[in-house]
């Protein structure tokens, strides 16, 4: 047997349903009872806001247009990215060709090449130019 202490009372939430209490006296006519219950049942029902079909169609069209614009933007961005990558590859090839040609040109006009050409032409190497200059007083 379970005994509950009166000190520990549970807090009970009130009954939110509107249940009509039964009448102790029987009603005089059944037609009055039907009218009274029909009014009560219609009033206790929660009203759900009705959405018009036109608004649903309008919202669907707006969402569809926004989705189409987003997809168009994504595809345009991907195409632009491909173009940028192609141009970047062309730039890298042109820069590499330029660097190779510049290296070849620098070798052609470098001091070692000039000394070789001068010796072939018959010029005599004067040697290093680090002589000490003395000034007489």
Backbone as numpy.savetxt, mean C-alpha at the origin, in Angstrom:
# Nx Ny Nz CAx CAy CAz Cx Cy Cz
-27.29 -31.65 49.05 -28.13 -30.48 49.05 -27.24 -29.23 49.05
-27.62 -28.28 48.24 -26.82 -27.08 48.10 -27.54 -25.91 48.75
-26.80 -25.19 49.57 -27.39 -24.04 50.26 -26.65 -22.80 49.80
-27.41 -21.78 49.51 -26.81 -20.54 49.07 -26.91 -19.52 50.17
-25.82 -18.84 50.39 -25.76 -17.86 51.45 -26.53 -16.61 51.02
-27.28 -16.01 51.92 -27.99 -14.77 51.56 -27.04 -13.59 51.39
-25.81 -13.72 51.90 -24.84 -12.63 51.75 -24.28 -12.57 50.34
-24.23 -13.69 49.67 -23.70 -13.74 48.31 -24.85 -13.80 47.32
-25.39 -12.67 47.03 -26.49 -12.63 46.07 -25.92 -12.31 44.70
-26.38 -13.03 43.73 -25.97 -12.75 42.36 -26.77 -11.60 41.80
-26.09 -10.79 41.04 -26.79 -9.69 40.41 -27.45 -10.22 39.15
-28.73 -10.12 39.08 -29.50 -10.63 37.95 -29.95 -9.44 37.13
-29.74 -9.57 35.83 -30.18 -8.49 34.95 -31.68 -8.60 34.74
-32.34 -7.48 34.55 -33.80 -7.54 34.38 -34.16 -8.18 33.05
-35.32 -8.76 33.00 -35.83 -9.39 31.79 -36.24 -8.30 30.81
-35.60 -8.29 29.68 -35.86 -7.23 28.70 -37.02 -7.56 27.77
-37.47 -8.81 27.79 -38.60 -9.16 26.93 -39.88 -8.63 27.53
-40.72 -8.14 26.72 -42.02 -7.63 27.17 -43.06 -8.73 26.99
-43.14 -9.56 27.97 -44.12 -10.67 27.92 -45.36 -10.21 28.68
-46.49 -10.26 28.02 -47.72 -9.81 28.73 -48.07 -10.79 29.86
-48.44 -10.23 30.98 -48.82 -11.06 32.11 -50.23 -11.62 31.86
-50.43 -12.85 32.23 -51.77 -13.41 32.01 -52.80 -12.74 32.90
-53.96 -12.51 32.33 -55.06 -11.89 33.08 -55.68 -12.93 34.01
-56.03 -12.46 35.16 -56.68 -13.37 36.11 -58.14 -13.55 35.74
-58.75 -12.50 35.29 -60.16 -12.60 34.88 -60.23 -12.93 33.41
-61.07 -13.84 32.99 -61.19 -14.15 31.57 -61.77 -12.98 30.80
-61.30 -12.75 29.58 -61.83 -11.63 28.78 -63.28 -11.87 28.41
-63.99 -10.76 28.21 -65.40 -10.87 27.90 -65.63 -11.31 26.47
-64.78 -10.86 25.52 -64.95 -11.28 24.13 -63.59 -11.60 23.52
-63.48 -12.66 22.71 -62.19 -13.01 22.11 -61.71 -12.02 21.05
-62.58 -11.25 20.44 -62.17 -10.31 19.39 -61.32 -9.17 19.95
-61.63 -8.72 21.18 -60.86 -7.64 21.79 -59.43 -8.12 22.09
-59.32 -9.38 22.47 -58.00 -9.91 22.80 -57.11 -9.99 21.56
-57.70 -10.37 20.45 -56.91 -10.46 19.22 -56.39 -9.09 18.79
-57.24 -8.09 18.90 -56.82 -6.74 18.52 -55.72 -6.23 19.44
-55.83 -6.52 20.71 -54.84 -6.04 21.67 -53.49 -6.72 21.45
-53.48 -8.02 21.18 -52.20 -8.71 20.98 -51.56 -8.32 19.66
-52.37 -8.06 18.64 -51.77 -7.68 17.37 -51.10 -6.32 17.46
-51.64 -5.42 18.26 -51.02 -4.11 18.43 -49.71 -4.25 19.20
-49.70 -5.10 20.21 -48.51 -5.25 21.03 -47.38 -5.92 20.25
-47.71 -6.93 19.47 -46.67 -7.64 18.74 -46.04 -6.76 17.66
-46.83 -5.91 17.04 -46.30 -5.01 16.00 -45.43 -3.93 16.60
-45.74 -3.47 17.78 -44.98 -2.40 18.40 -43.67 -2.87 19.02
-43.57 -4.11 19.44 -42.37 -4.58 20.11 -41.28 -4.99 19.13
-41.63 -5.15 17.87 -40.66 -5.57 16.86 -39.71 -4.42 16.55
-38.39 -4.71 16.53 -37.40 -3.67 16.24 -37.45 -3.33 14.76
-37.44 -2.05 14.47 -37.52 -1.58 13.09 -36.13 -1.60 12.46
-35.96 -2.34 11.37 -34.71 -2.39 10.63 -34.83 -1.37 9.48
-33.85 -0.48 9.37 -33.95 0.50 8.29 -33.84 -0.19 6.93
-34.75 0.13 6.06 -34.77 -0.48 4.73 -33.85 0.31 3.81
-33.04 -0.42 3.05 -32.15 0.21 2.08 -32.80 0.10 0.71
-32.86 1.20 0.04 -33.51 1.21 -1.27 -32.60 0.57 -2.31
-33.17 -0.13 -3.28 -32.36 -0.79 -4.31 -31.54 0.20 -5.14
-32.05 1.38 -5.33 -31.31 2.39 -6.09 -30.00 2.76 -5.42
-30.03 2.86 -4.10 -28.81 3.20 -3.36 -27.81 2.06 -3.45
-28.30 0.82 -3.35 -27.41 -0.33 -3.47 -26.75 -0.36 -4.84
-27.50 -0.10 -5.89 -26.95 -0.07 -7.25 -25.94 1.06 -7.38
-26.25 2.22 -6.83 -25.34 3.36 -6.90 -24.03 3.07 -6.17
-24.12 2.48 -4.99 -22.91 2.13 -4.24 -22.10 1.09 -5.00
-22.78 0.12 -5.61 -22.07 -0.90 -6.39 -21.34 -0.28 -7.58
-21.98 0.67 -8.25 -21.33 1.34 -9.38 -20.12 2.16 -8.93
-20.25 2.83 -7.80 -19.12 3.63 -7.30 -17.96 2.73 -6.92
-18.24 1.63 -6.22 -17.18 0.70 -5.83 -16.54 0.09 -7.09
-17.35 -0.25 -8.09 -16.81 -0.80 -9.34 -15.92 0.20 -10.07
-16.35 1.46 -10.10 -15.54 2.49 -10.77 -14.21 2.70 -10.04
-14.27 2.72 -8.72 -13.03 2.88 -7.95 -12.10 1.68 -8.15
-12.66 0.48 -8.19 -11.85 -0.72 -8.43 -11.22 -0.68 -9.82
-11.99 -0.27 -10.82 -11.47 -0.17 -12.18 -10.33 0.85 -12.25
-10.52 2.00 -11.58 -9.46 3.03 -11.58 -8.20 2.50 -10.90
-8.37 1.77 -9.81 -7.21 1.21 -9.11 -6.46 0.21 -9.99
-7.20 -0.69 -10.63 -6.54 -1.68 -11.49 -5.85 -1.02 -12.68
-6.47 -0.01 -13.26 -5.85 0.73 -14.36 -4.54 1.37 -13.89
-4.57 1.95 -12.70 -3.37 2.57 -12.14 -2.27 1.53 -11.92
-2.63 0.36 -11.42 -1.63 -0.69 -11.17 -0.98 -1.13 -12.48
-1.78 -1.37 -13.51 -1.22 -1.81 -14.79 -0.36 -0.72 -15.43
-0.78 0.53 -15.32 0.02 1.63 -15.88 1.36 1.75 -15.13
1.33 1.56 -13.83 2.56 1.62 -13.05 3.51 0.50 -13.43
2.99 -0.70 -13.64 3.83 -1.82 -14.04 4.46 -1.57 -15.41
3.68 -1.02 -16.34 4.22 -0.72 -17.67 5.32 0.33 -17.58
5.10 1.35 -16.78 6.09 2.40 -16.60 7.37 1.85 -15.96
7.22 0.94 -15.01 8.38 0.32 -14.38 9.20 -0.47 -15.40
8.54 -1.19 -16.29 9.25 -1.93 -17.33 10.02 -0.98 -18.24
9.40 0.13 -18.62 10.09 1.11 -19.46 11.32 1.69 -18.75
11.19 1.97 -17.46 12.30 2.51 -16.70 13.44 1.50 -16.64
13.12 0.22 -16.45 14.15 -0.81 -16.40 14.88 -0.95 -17.73
14.14 -0.86 -18.85 14.78 -0.94 -20.17 15.72 0.25 -20.36
15.25 1.45 -20.01 16.11 2.64 -20.15 17.33 2.56 -19.24
17.16 2.01 -18.05 18.29 1.86 -17.14 19.33 0.89 -17.71
18.87 -0.20 -18.33 19.81 -1.14 -18.97 20.57 -0.47 -20.11
19.86 0.31 -20.94 20.52 1.02 -22.04 21.55 2.01 -21.49
21.21 2.71 -20.42 22.14 3.68 -19.83 23.38 2.97 -19.31
23.20 1.83 -18.64 24.36 1.09 -18.12 25.27 0.61 -19.24
24.68 0.16 -20.36 25.51 -0.27 -21.51 26.27 0.91 -22.10
25.60 2.05 -22.25 26.26 3.23 -22.82 27.37 3.73 -21.90
27.14 3.70 -20.58 28.17 4.13 -19.64 29.38 3.19 -19.68
29.12 1.89 -19.80 30.23 0.93 -19.88 31.05 1.14 -21.15
30.38 1.38 -22.28 31.08 1.65 -23.54 31.90 2.94 -23.42
31.32 3.96 -22.80 32.03 5.23 -22.61 33.26 5.03 -21.74
33.14 4.28 -20.66 34.30 4.05 -19.78 35.41 3.29 -20.51
35.05 2.31 -21.33 36.06 1.56 -22.09 36.77 2.47 -23.09
36.02 3.30 -23.83 36.64 4.21 -24.79 37.51 5.26 -24.10
37.08 5.74 -22.95 37.88 6.73 -22.23 39.18 6.11 -21.74
39.14 4.86 -21.28 40.35 4.18 -20.84 41.32 4.01 -22.01
40.77 3.63 -23.19 41.63 3.47 -24.38 42.24 4.82 -24.78
41.46 5.88 -24.75 41.96 7.21 -25.09 43.05 7.65 -24.10
42.80 7.42 -22.80 43.81 7.80 -21.80 45.11 7.04 -22.02
45.02 5.80 -22.44 46.24 5.03 -22.73 46.96 5.59 -23.95
46.19 6.06 -24.96 46.81 6.61 -26.16 47.54 7.92 -25.88
47.02 8.74 -25.03 47.67 10.03 -24.77 48.47 10.01 -23.48
48.67 8.86 -22.86 49.42 8.75 -21.62 50.91 8.95 -21.84
51.67 9.22 -20.79 53.11 9.50 -20.91 53.91 8.33 -21.46
53.58 7.12 -21.14 54.35 5.97 -21.64 54.23 5.88 -23.16
53.08 6.09 -23.67 52.87 6.03 -25.13 53.60 7.19 -25.81
53.56 8.33 -25.20 54.23 9.49 -25.80 55.74 9.27 -25.84
56.31 8.71 -24.77 57.75 8.43 -24.76 58.13 7.42 -25.83
57.29 6.40 -25.99 57.57 5.39 -27.02 57.53 6.01 -28.41
56.55 6.83 -28.69 56.44 7.47 -30.01 57.61 8.45 -30.25
58.01 9.14 -29.20 59.13 10.09 -29.34 60.43 9.34 -29.63
60.64 8.23 -28.98 61.85 7.45 -29.22 61.86 6.89 -30.63
60.70 6.45 -31.14 60.60 5.96 -32.52 60.87 7.08 -33.52
60.51 8.28 -33.17 60.72 9.42 -34.06 62.17 9.92 -34.02
62.98 9.43 -33.09 64.39 9.81 -33.07 64.75 10.79 -31.98
63.85 11.10 -31.11 64.18 12.01 -30.00 65.01 11.27 -28.96
65.89 12.01 -28.27 66.75 11.42 -27.25 66.18 11.79 -25.89
66.18 10.80 -25.03 65.67 11.02 -23.69 66.68 11.84 -22.90
66.23 12.91 -22.34 67.11 13.79 -21.59 67.35 13.32 -20.17
66.67 12.33 -19.72 66.83 11.85 -18.36 65.96 12.62 -17.39
66.17 12.32 -16.14 65.35 13.02 -15.15 65.77 14.48 -15.02
64.81 15.30 -14.68 65.05 16.74 -14.59 65.21 17.15 -13.15
65.97 16.36 -12.38 66.10 16.71 -10.96 67.51 17.19 -10.63
68.06 18.01 -11.51 69.38 18.58 -11.26 69.27 19.66 -10.18
70.40 19.84 -9.46 70.43 20.86 -8.44 70.91 22.15 -9.08
70.19 23.19 -8.88 70.55 24.49 -9.42 71.28 25.28 -8.31
72.45 25.68 -8.62 73.22 26.49 -7.66 73.29 27.92 -8.17
73.16 28.82 -7.30 73.18 30.24 -7.62 74.50 30.82 -7.09
75.29 31.48 -7.98 76.56 32.09 -7.59 76.35 33.52 -7.14
77.05 33.86 -6.09 76.91 35.22 -5.59 78.07 36.07 -5.90
